[in-house]
């Protein structure tokens, strides 16, 4: 009965939120990497000095070189020129970041400073939050939204919360779209043809926008994106190209200047995807692997008896009011987001009928309201204060069919030779309330102290239902859960700027990631026992330098982050189990540099050293195994990216722009148990990035009305696997397991060489 009451409340809140939103509306030629103090120049120029970028990382417009936190930012022009199209491309911009794929790119997240998750339970949050136009995207299933008509992408590293809507422990991606401008008519359209040059793979995509004045006080903008790109993973068994991209998106927006001091911005955005699922690669031990690797050993050929299907619909809308008054700017943000996704794939990722119906379906609804007061800049005391409220209704259903009837299979040993169908449903309702404030006091013109705090109250309730039962998920059960967590998270920053272009800072910041419940617990008792919330404390010192008349920009950040009650997922026997590790410690150094030794030549490097270990983690495997001191999975210890840009002036004919970048990263652990029996000793070497080279050449005439660009990604055709999982129980026979065959790794592979041509026209 409680479930029905909960659904009734959810529907009421859903309608209330929609009414509130309607009421509110009534009132790759650019540099591949950007330095934290100043991004590299846009595609249309390569000046003799490093170009400043204005960001809103502290909720006010500031030069990036004067922001005393670790931030990487790229402009919208750089996003287009580098062909950054979705979240999977973000790590190419940020030192030490990684992309952790759980179910291909359909269910994935960005890892920053050792913080990521592979748990997609609806009651659990992400350690790295996504804010697209200040709308919080906090679930794995909501990733992979298309990037188009983007104004800026800023990546904030470390705990955030004193100035953002939701609290996070690892970092935040701040993605801002372009807004309408008054009194101007202009637009842009581009078209791209591309190919992976294998198995008749071809692709076409187009993006564009138009800005139109309505009257002297109002303007509208409409932006769109469309993709029809064949996949790069070839399924040998079915003849189809998986990991494709078939999508379209549209975003109309409006700006209305009600009075000179009161402005309204509003938009709606719709994204739709309908394509094959991700294609997975497998390698390891046993006769099944050996048989099919003899047919093809290409990392981009797979052998799945099921192609699968990905379908996703994302709707987002927002009404923003900005009132300029003597106290500053008072901002009201009313936001609404929904997700409807369906993902069906070959659950065992191989040629056997071992997993017959792997389906993940999610339905999400989110409403949020934020009020924020930002003081004028340039005062001795600058401040930001606000209040944030959000409600989320998150529902997820997972279906599995474990086929233990295959003769001689090890899976048959586990299931006692039976076919077991399991359906797991989770529903979570999350209320988050948080006042926050931060003040910056300029002690002198060179010395400033920032102190801020946030108080978070999160109330979560819902249910978990296991139908049918199986050896992996236990007997059927249906339970309700409810809990409230509260957390106080302060931050303090001391900064010193002895002269223009030179900044030194030190900070202590704290973050909070709410508790929740595992969707795949094997008993009713475990299903109602919540995972405790994560609390992180980060210590950071850094410097941002602009030297030699701004020809060289260097940023260095050194940090140590301690996270308590780390929410982790590990393979305990054949069952993925969610627990709280005692503590994680991440220590690192990040360096970003951009130089212009001569006019029209740009050189850059991004480097990250990351040492992430469990300070305490008991019970990471069957038998109470202690993984204390082991490395955290998916975190490369060394990560380096370098780039070069050059501009040839052709006089009255225009310019030619050349760009190239390369990326290396060390191996990562793929399981907490890799140091002991039962881990994945074969998998680590597949995670190494060995020179992923990208390049582009663009021509732009003097009038700048059009541009043609030839580009290529992964020119050297190197491959790596981001987050392998051990699926041995699907592949090996009982006899092979008894003889010691306990590892068959499966996972997503990065795309092979991709080449394309983009024509852009501005009007």
VOMI-597686 format. One record per residue: x, y, z of N, C-alpha, C in turn. Coordinates in steps of 0.1 Angstrom, whole numbers, plus 5000, padded with zeros to 4 digits. Layout:
VOMI-597686
XYZXYZXYZ ...
***
This chain:
VOMI-597686
500849885000500050005000500950135000 502050125007502950245008503450284994 503650174986504150204972503150294964 501850254966500850334958500750474964 500850494977500850624982502050714977 503150644977504350714972504150754957 503650664949503450704935502450824934 501350824943500350924942501051064945 501951064955502651184959503551224948 504151134941505151164930504351234919 503151174916502351234905501951384909 501551404921501151534926502351634925 503451594929504651674928505051704914 504851604905505151614891504251724885 502951724888502051824883502351964889 502651964902502952094908504152154902 505252074899506452124894506152184880 505352114872505152154858504352294859 503352304868502652424869503552534874 504452514883505352614887506252664876 506652574867507552614856506752694846 505452654843504652734834504352874840 504152884853503853014859505053094858 506253034861507553114860507853164846 507453084836507653134823506753254819 505653254825504753374823505453504828 505853494840506553624845507653634834 538651994646539252004657540452094654 540152234651541252324647541652414659 540752414669541152484681542052404690 542752464699543652384708542852274715 543452154716542852044721542652054736 543552124743543552134757543652284761 542952314772543052454777543752464790 544552554792545252564805544252624815 544452584828543552624839543452774840 544552844838544452994840543853064828 544153004816543653074804543552964793 542452954787542252854776543152894764 543452794756544152824744543252904734 543852964724543053054715542052974707 541053044702539952984694540452944681 539652874673540052824660540352934650 539753044652539953144642541253224643 541953204654543153284656544153204665 545453244664546453184672547353304676 546953394685547753514688549053484695 549753594697551153584702551053574717 549853584723549753574738548553484741 548653424753547553334758546253414760 545153374755543953444755543153414768 542753524775541953504787540553444784 540053374793538653314792537853364805 536653414803535853454814534953334817 534853304830534053184835533153234847 532253144850531353174862531453064872 532653014874532852904883532552944898 532653074901532353124914531053194914 530253174904528853234902528953384899 530153434895530253574890531253564878 531153654869532053654857533453704862 534453614860535853644863536753584853 537953644852538953584844539453454850 539553354842539953224847541253224855 542153314850543453314857543453374871 542253434875542153494888541153414897 540753294892539853214900540753114908 540753124922541653044930541152894932 540752834922540352684923540852624910 540952494909541452424898540252404888 540352484877539352484866540052474853 539452394844539752384830538552434822 538752524813537652574805537952584790 536952554782537152564768535952644763 536152714752535052794746534252714737 533052774733532252704723532952684710 533752784705534452764693535452644694 536052634705536952514707536252384707 535052384713534252264713533852214699 533552314691533152274677534352234669 535452314670536652284662537352154666 537252114679537851994683536951874682 535651904678534651804676534351724689 534151804699533751754712532251744712 531651624712530251604709529451554720 530051494731529251444742530251424754 529751364765530551354777531751264775 531751164765532851074763534051154759 533851274753535051354748535551444759 534951464770535351554780536751524786 537051394789538351364794539551414785 539351424772540351474764540751624767 539951694775540151834778540751844792 540751754800541051774815542151674819 543151734826544251644830543751544841 544051414839543751314848542351264848 541451324840540051274839540051144831 538951064834538850934827537350914824 536950834814535550804811535350664815 534450634825534150504830532850454825 532850364815531650314809531150184816 529950194821529250074827528549994817 527750054809527049984798527250064785 528450054780528850134769528750284772 528450364762528250514765526850544770 525950434770524650464775524550484790 525450414797525450434812526850444816 527350574818528750594820528850724828 530050754832530350874840531750924838 532051044841533351104840534051094854 535251044855535951034867536951144869 536951214880537951324883538551294896 539851304897540551294910540151164917 540151054910539850924916538450904920 537550984917536150974921535250934909 534650814910533750764900532850664906 531850614898531050504903530550424891 530350294894529750204884528350154888 527850214899526550174904525450264899 524550204892523450284886522150274893 522150244906520950234914520250374915 518950374914518350504914518450594927 518750534938518850604950520350654953 521250624944522650664946523050774936 523950864940524250984932525650964926 526051064918527351064911528351144919 529551104920530551194927531051314918 530851304905531151414896529851454890 529351574894528051624890528051694876 526951684869526851754856525851864858 526151994854525252104855525152164841 524152124833523952174820522952294821 523452414819522652534821522052534835 522852494845522452494859521352384862 521152294853520252184856521052064860 520752004871521651894876521251764870 522251704864522151564858522951474867 522251394875522951324886522851174885 522451114873522350964872523150924860 523650794861524450744850523650734837 522350704838521550694826521250824818 521450934825521251064819522451124811 523551044811524751084804524551074789 525551124781525651114767524651204760 524151314766523351414759524251484749 523651524738524451584727524851724731 526151764727526651894729526451974716 525652084716525452164704525152304708 525652404700525552544703525952574718 527152534721527752544734528552674735 528352744746529052864749530352834756 530352744765531552704773531352574781 532452504782532452384791533552414802 533252414814534152434825534152314834 535352264837535452144846536152194859 535352184870535852224883536252094890 537552094895538051974901538051984917 537651874923537551884938536151904943 535951894956534551914961533952044958 532652054954531952174951530652174959 530152284962528852284969528552424975 529452504978529152634984528552734975 528652704962528052794952527252724942 527152594942526452514932525152454939 524252414930522952364935523052244943 523752134938523952014945525351994949 525551924960526851904966527451784959 528851794957529551684951530951674958 531551554956532751524963533951524953 533751494940534851484931535051604922 533951664918534151774908532751804901 532751904893531551944886531951974871 531051944862531051984848530052094846 530452214843529552324841529452354826 528352314820528152324806527052434803 527452534795526652644793526352664778 525052674775524652694761524652834757 524652874745524553014740523153064742 523053184746521753244748521353344737 520153384736519753484726520453624729 520653694718521153834720520153934713 520054044719519054144714519554214702 518554244693518754334682519654284671 519954154670520854094660520153974653 520353974640519953854632521253784626 521453664631522653594626522453444629 523253364623523153224625524353144620 524253014621525352924616524852794613 525352724603525052584601526252514596 526452394601527552314596527152174593 527852104584527551974580528851894580 528851764584530051684585529751554579 530651504571530651364566531951294572 531751174576532851104584532750954582 533850884585533850744584534850684593 534650564598535650484605536450394595 536050404582536750334572536850174574 535750124579535649974581534249934580 534049814573532649754572531649854568 531949934557530950024551530450124562 531250164571530850264581530950404575 529850474576529750614571528950694581 529050824580528350904589528051044584 526951104589526651244586526051304598 526451434601525951504612525851654608 524951724615524751864613524351934625 524852054628524352134639524252274634 523452354641523352494637522452574646 522252704644521452784652521052914643 520052984648519653114642519153194654 519653324654519253424664518453524657 517253554663516253644657515753744667 515753874664515153974673513653974671 512953974682511453984682511054134682 511554214691511454354692512754404699 512754534702513954584709514154534722 513254464729513354414742513354264743 513254194731513154044731513853984719 514353864721514953794710514753644712 514853574702514753424702515953354695 516253234699517253154693516853014693 517152954682516752804681518052734675 518452634683519552554679519152404677 519952334669519552194666520852114664 520651984664521751884661521051764656 521751704646521251574641522451484637 522351354640523451264637522951134632 523651084622523350954616524750884612 525350824622526750774621526750624624 527250554614527350404616528350374628 528150264634528950224645530350174642 531250184651532650134649532849994654 531949934661532049794665531249704656 531949614649531349534639530949394645 529649364645529249234650529349134639 530349044640530548944630529348854629 528648824639527548724639526348784632 526048914633524848964627525149054615 526449104613526749184602526349334604 526049374616525649514619526749584626 526849714624527749804631527149854644 527649814655527149854668527949984673 527550034685528150164690527950274680 526750284674526550384664525950504671 525650614663524950734668523850774659 522650764664521450804656520650894666 520651024664520051114673519751244667 518851314674518551454670518151534683 518351664682518051744694517751884689 516851954697516452084694516352164707 516752294706516652384718516252524714 514952554715514452694713514652774726 515052894726515252974738514753124735 514453194746513953334744514653414755 514953544752515353644761514353764760 513953804772512953914773513454014784 513754134779514254234789512954304794 512454264805511254314810511454464814 512454494821512954634824514454634822 515154744822516554744821517254664833 516554644844517154574855516554434857 515654394849514954264851514954184837 515654074836515753994824515253854826 514553804816514053664816514753584805 515353474808515853374799515053244801 514553184790513853064791514252974779 514252844781514452754770513852614773 513552544763513252404764514152324754 514552204758515452124750514951984750 515051914738514651784736515751704729 516151594735517151504729516451364726 516751314715516251174712517351094706 517450974711518350874705517650744702 517950674691517350544688518350474679 519050374685520250314677520550174683 521550114677521949984683522650014697 522849904704523449924717525049924715 525749934726527149934725527649794722 528749794713529349664711530549644720 530549524726531549494736532649404731 533849424736534949334733535149234744 535649114742536049024752537348964749 538048924760539348854758539648784771 540448684771540848614783541048464781 540548384790540848244790539648164785 539948034782538847944778538747914763 538047804760537947764746537047854738 535947914744535047994737535848124731 536648184740537348304736538348264725 539048144727540048104717539348074703 538248014703537547984691537248114683 536648214689536248324682537348424679 538348424687539548514684540248454672 540148324669540748274657540048324645 538748354646538048414634538448554632 538548634642538948774641539548824655 540748874654541348924667541349084667 540549144658540449284658539749334670 540249434677539549484689538249554686 537949584673536649644669535749544662 536049414663535149314659534549244671 533249224672532749144684531849034679 531448954688530648834685529448824695 528448904693527348904701526148844694 525448754700524248704694523048794694 523248904701522149004703522749144700 522149214690522649354687522249454697 521049434702520549524713519949654707 519549744716518849864712519049964723 519350094719519450204729518350304724 517550344733516550444731516550544743 516650674740516650764751515950894747 515050944756514451074754514651164766 515351274764515651364775514951494772 514151544781513451674780513951764792 514351884789514751974799514252114796 513852194806513352324804513752414817 513852534814514252624825513752764823 513352834834513052974834513953044843 514753144838515653214847515353364847 515253414859515053564861516253624868 516753734863517853804869517453944871 517453984884517054124888518254194894 518754294887519854374892519354484902 519854484914519454574924520654624932 520554714941521654764949522454664956 521854554960522554444967523354354958 523054364945523754274935522754224925 522854094921521954034911521253914918 519953924919519053824925518553734913 518953604914518653514903517653404908 516653384900515653274902515853174891 516053044894516152934884515152834887 514252814878513152714879513452614868 513752484871514152394861513352264863 513252194851512452074850513151984840 513251854844513951754835513251624836 513151554825512651414824513551324816 513551204819514351104811513550974809 513550924797512850794795513850714786 514550614792515550544785515350394785 515750324775515550184773516850134767 517450034774518749984769518649824769 518749764758518749614757520049574750 520749484757521949444751522149294753 523249244747523649104749524249094763 523549044773524049054787525348984789 525648874782526948814784527948864774 527548944765528549014755529248914747 528648794744529348694736528448614727 528948504721528148434712527248334718 527348304731526548204738525248264742 524148184743522848224748522848214763 523848274770524048264784523148364792 522948484786522048584793521048624782 519848584784518848594773518048724772 517948804783517148924782517649034791 518849084787519449194795518849324791 517949384800517249504797517449604809 517749724806517749834816516849944811 515849974819514950084816514850184827 514950314824514850414834513850524831 513150564841512250684840512550784851 512850904847513251004857512451134855 512151194867511551324867512251414877 512551534874513251624884512751764883 512551824894512151964895513052034905 513552154902514452224911514152374911 514352434922514152574923515352634931 516052734925517152794932516952944932 517253004944517353144945518853184949 519353284942520753314945520953464943 521653514953522053664953523553674952 523953744942525453764939525753904940 526653944948527054084950527754134938 527754274936528554334926530054294927 530754284916532254254917532954384920 534154364925535054484928534854544942 533954494950533754544964534854474973 535054544984535954484994535454344999 534154335001533454215004532554174993 532854054986532054004976531353874982 530153854978529453734984528453674974 528153544977527153474970526353394981 525053414980524153344990522953294983 522453174987521253124981520653004988 519552954981518852844986518452754975 518552624977518352524966517352424971 516452384962515452274965515352194952 515352064954515051974942514251854947 513451804938512751684940513051594928 513351464930513651374919512751244922 512151194911511551064911512250984901 512950884906513950804898513450654898 513150604887512750464886513550384876 514050264880514850184872514450034873 514449974861514049824861515149754853 515649644859516649564852516149424851 516249364839515849224836517049144832 517149024837518248934833517648794831 518248724822517848584820519148494821 519348424832520548344833520348204829 520948164817520648034811521747934815 521347854826522247754830522147624824 521347614813521147484806522147454795 523147544793524147524783525047404788 525247304780525947184784527347214789 527647174801529047184806529447324810 528547424810528947564813529147574828 530047664832530247704846528947774852 528347854843527047914847526047814851 526047694845525147584849525447534862 526647534867527047494880526347594890 526447724887525947824896524447814897 523747794886522247794885521647654887 522547554889522047414890521347374878 521847414866521347364853520047424849 519547534855518247584852518347724845 517247764839517047894833516347984843 517048094847516448174858516248314852 515048364854514748504849514548594861 515248704862515148794873514748934868 513848994875513449134872513549214885 514449314885514749394896514149544894 513349594903512849724901513149804913 513649934911513850024921513250154919 512650214929512050344928512450434940 513050554937513550644947512950784945 512550844956512150974957513051054965 513651154960514751234966514351374968 514351424980514151564983515551624988 516051724982517251784986517051934989 517351985001517252125005518552175010 518952285006520252335010520352485009 520552555020521052695020522552695018 523052795011524552805010524952955009 526152985013526753115013528253115012 528753215005530253225005530553375003 531553415011532053555011533553565008 533953665000535353684998535653825002 536653825012537053955018538453995013 538554105006539854155001540554225012 541454155019542254215030543054335025 543754315014544454415007544154394992 544854474984544654454969545254324965 546254274973546954144969546454024976 545854044988545453934997543953924999 543453804997541953784999541653655006 540653655014540153535021538753505018 538453375013537153335010536753225020 535553245025534953145035533553125031 533152995029531852955025531352835032 530052805032529452685038528152655031 527852525033526552475028525952375038 524652385040524052285049523052205040 523252075039522451995030521551905038 520251895034519351795040518751715028 519051585029518551495018517651395024 516451385019515451285024515151195012 515351065014515150965004514250855008 513250815000512450705003512050634990 511650514991511250434979511150284982 511350204971511250064973512149994964 512449864967513249774959512449644958 512249594945511449474943512249374935 512449254939513049144932511949044929 511649024916510748924912511448794907 510748684909511248554904512348494913 513448574914514548524922515548454913 516848454918517848384910519048354920 520048274915521148244923521948374926 521948474916522748594918522048694927 520748704927520048804934519148754946 519248624948518548564960517048544957 516348514968514848494967514148624964 512848614959512148734956511848804969 511748934968511349024980510849154975 510149224983509649364980509749444993 510549544994510849615006510749765003 510349845014510349985013511550035021 512050155018513150215025512950365027 513550425037513450565039514550615049 515150725046516150785055516350925051 516851005061517251145059518651165064 519451235055520851265059521051415059 521951465068522251605069523751625069 524251735063525651755063525951895062 527051945069527552075069528852075062 529052145051530252135043530852275040 531852315048532452445046533652445036 534052565032535252575024535952705027 537252705027538052825029539152835019 539452955014540452975004541253105007 542553095008543453205010544253224997 544153344991544853374979545653494980 546753494972547753604973548253634958 548053754954548453794941549453914941 550753884942551753994944551754094932 551354044920551354134909550354074898 550054154888549054114878549753994871 548953884869549353764862550053664871 549953684884550553594893549653564905 549253444907548253414918548753284925 548753294938549053174947547853154956 547453034958546353004967546452874974 545752864985545652744993544252734998 543652604998542252595001542052465009 540952465017540452345023538952345020 538552235013537052225009536552095013 535252085015534551965019533451935010 533151815008532051774999531151665005 529951645000529051545005528351474993 528251344994527551264984526551184992 525251194989524251134998524250984998 523750925009523650785010522550725001 522350595002521350534993521350384995 520650314986520450174987520850104974 521349984976521749904964520549844958 520549844945519449784938519549634937 520749584938521049434936521449364948 520949414960521149334972520549204971 521149104978520648964977519648924988 519249014997518348975007517549105011 516349085017515649195022516349285032 517049215041517749295051518849385045 519549335035520649415029519949525020 518749495014518149595006517649715013 517349705026516849815034517949885042 519149825042520349885049521049985040 520950105043521550205034523050215034 523550245022524950275021525150415027 526150435036526350565042526750675032 526450795035526950905026528450925026 529050965015530450995014530651135019 531751155026532151295030533651305027 533951415019535351425014535851565019 537151555023537951675026539151685017 539251805010540351825001541251935005 542551915005543552025007544252044994 544352174990544952204977545752334978 546852334972547652454970547952464955 548052584950548252604936548752744932 549152754920549552884914549052894900 548853014896548453044882549353164877 550153134867551153234863550953264848 551053394845551053444831552453524830 553353464822554753514822555053564808 556253634807556853674795555753744786 555153854792554153934785553053844779 552653754788551453664785551753564774 553053534771553353434761553353294767 553353284780553353154787552453164799 551553064799550653044811550852904817 551152904830551452784837550552774850 549852664851549052644863549452514870 549652514883550052394890549152384902 548552264904547752244916548252114922 548452114935548751994943547751974954 547251854955546151824964546251694971 545451684982545251554989543751554993 543051454989541651444991541351314999 540751325010540351205019538851195019 538351075015536851045014536550935024 535650955033535150855042533850795037 533650665041532550585037532350585021 533450555015533450555000532450444995 531550474987530550384981531250304970 531350174971532150094961531349974957 531649924945531049804940532149704936 532149584941533149484938532549354936 533249264929532749124926533049034938 532049004946532248914957531648774952 532548684949532148564942531648594928 530448544924529948584911528948704912 528848774924527848874926528449014928 527949114920528449244923527749294935 528649344945528149374958528549524961 527649594967527849734970528049744985 529149814989529449835003530049975005 530350015017531150135020532550095024 533550135016534850115020535150215031 536050195039536350275051536750415046 537750425037538350555034539250545021 539150645013539950655001540850785003 542150774999542950894998543550904984 543351024979543951054966544851174967 546051154962547051264962547451284948 547651414944548051434930548551574928 549151584916549651714910549151724896 548651844893548151874880548851994874 549251984862550052094855549352114842 549052244839548552284826549352404821 549852394809550652504804550352534789 550252654785550152704771551152804768 551852794757552952884754552852934739 553153054737553253114723554653164721 555653074718557053124717557253224706 556453214695556453304684555053324680 554753434672553453464668552853344660 551653314661550853214654551253074657 552153044667552452914671552052894686 551252794688550852754702551252614705 551852604717552252474723551652454736 551252334740550652314753550852174758 550652164771550752034778549852034790 549151924792548451894804548951764810 549351764823549851644829549151634843 548851504846548251484859548951354865 549451374878549851254886548851234896 548251114897547251074906547550944913 547550954926547850834934546650814943 545750714939544550694946544550554952 544350544965544450414972543350414983 542950284986542050264997542850265010 542450365019543050365032542450265041 541250225038540550115045539450055037 539549925035538549855027538549705030 537749675040537649535044536349475038 536449345034535349275028535149305013 536249335006536149364992535849234983 536049124989535848994982535348894991 534948774986534348664995535348635005 534848595017535748555028536348675036 535748795034536148905042537548955038 537948945026539248995021539449145024 540649175028540949315031541749375020 541249485013541849545002542449685006 542649705019543349825024544749835017 544949955012546249985006546349954991 545249904986545249874971544849994963 545250004951544850114942543450114938 542850234937541450244933541350224918 540350144913540250114899540050234890 540450224878540150314867540950444868 541950454877542650584879544050564873 544450624862545750624857546750704866 547850654870548750724878549450844870 549650824858550250924849549350944837 549051074834548151104823548751234817 549051234804549651354798549051374784 548851494781548351534768549151654763 549551654750550251764744549651804731 549851934728549151974715550052084709 549852104696550452214689549452274679 549452404678548652484669549452584661 549152594648549852684640548952754630 549052884627548252954618549153014607 548752974594549353034583548553154578 549053274577548353384571548553384556 547453394549547453384534547153524528 547353624536547053764531545553784529 545153834518543753854515542953724513 543653614511542953494508542453424521 542953464533542453394545543553334553 543153234561544153164569543953014568 545052944571545052794573545452764587 544652684594544852654608545152504609 546252474616546652334618546652304633 546252184636546252144651546551994652 547251954662547451814665547651804680 547151694685547251664699547451514701 548151474712548451334715548251314730 547851184733547451154747548051024751 548751014762549150894768548650884783 548350764787548050744801548450604805 548850584818549350454822548150364825 548550244828547550134831546750174844 545550114845544750134857544450004862 544149994875543549874881542049874876 541549754875540149734871539249674881 539849634893539149574903539849594916 539249614928539849624940540749504944 540349394938540949264942542049224933 542649314924543649274915544949224921 545149254933546449204939546349064945 545049014945544848884951544148794941 544048664945543248574936541848614935 541348594923539948634920539848774913 541048844911540948964904541048954889 541549054882541649054868543149084863 544048994866545449024862545649044848 544848994839545049004824544549134819 543649204827542949314821543749454822 544549464831545149604834545849654821 546649564814547449614803546549674792 545249634791544349674781543849824783 544149874795543650004799544650114795 545850084791546850174788546550254775 546750384776546550474764547950504758 548150464745549550464740549650554728 549450684730549550784719548350784711 547250844716545950864708546050994701 546450994688546751114681545551164673 545251294675544251364667544851484659 544251514648544851624640543651684631 543951814627542951874619543651984611 543052024599543552124591542352194585 542352334587541152414584541552534576 540652564566540852684558539652774561 539952904563538953004565539253134558 538353184549538653304541538653424550 539053534544539253654552537953704558 536853694550535553744555534953654566 535453534568535053444579533653394577 533053404565531653354563531553204563 532653134559532552994559533952934562 533952804565535152744569535052594565 536152534560536152394557537252334566 537052224572537952154581538052004578 539251954576539551814575540051774589 539551664595539951624608540051474609 540851424619540951284621541151264636 540551164641540751124655541350984656 542250964665542950834667543650794654 544450884649545150864636546050734636 546550704648547450584649546750454651 545350464652544550344653544850264666 545050324677545350254689544050224697 544050124705542850084712543250064727 542150094735542250064749540850034755 540849974766539549934772539450024785 538350094787538250194798537950124811 537050034812536649974825536249824823 537149734821536849594819536149534831 535149444828534549364839534849224837 534849144847535149004846533848924844 533748864832532548784829532848644827 533748584834534248454832533148354834 532148374843531048274845530148254833 530148354824529448334811530148254801 531548254801532348204790532948074793 533448044805534247924807533347804810 533847684807533147564811533547534826 532747434831533047394845534347334846 534747254836536047194836537247294835 537047394827538047504825538147584838 537047604845537047684858537847594868 537547464868538247384878539747374875 540147394862541547394859542247534860 541447634865542047764868541647874859 540747854849540347964840539248044847 539648164852538748254860538748394855 539148414843539148554838538748564823 537648624820537348674807536848814808 537548904803537249054805536449104793 535449184796534549244786534449394789 534349474779534149614781534049684768 533949814769533849904757535249944752 535449944739536749984733536550124728 537650204728537550334722537450324707 536950424700536750424686538050404678 538050344667539350334658539550464651 540450464641540650584634539350634627 539150764629537950824623538350954616 537950964604538251084596536951154591 537051284589535851354585536151494579 535151554573535251684568534051764572 534251884577533151974582533152104574 532052134569531852264563530952354571 531352474575530652564583530252694575 529052734576528652864570527952944580 528353074581527853174590527053274582 525953324587525153424581524553524590 
***
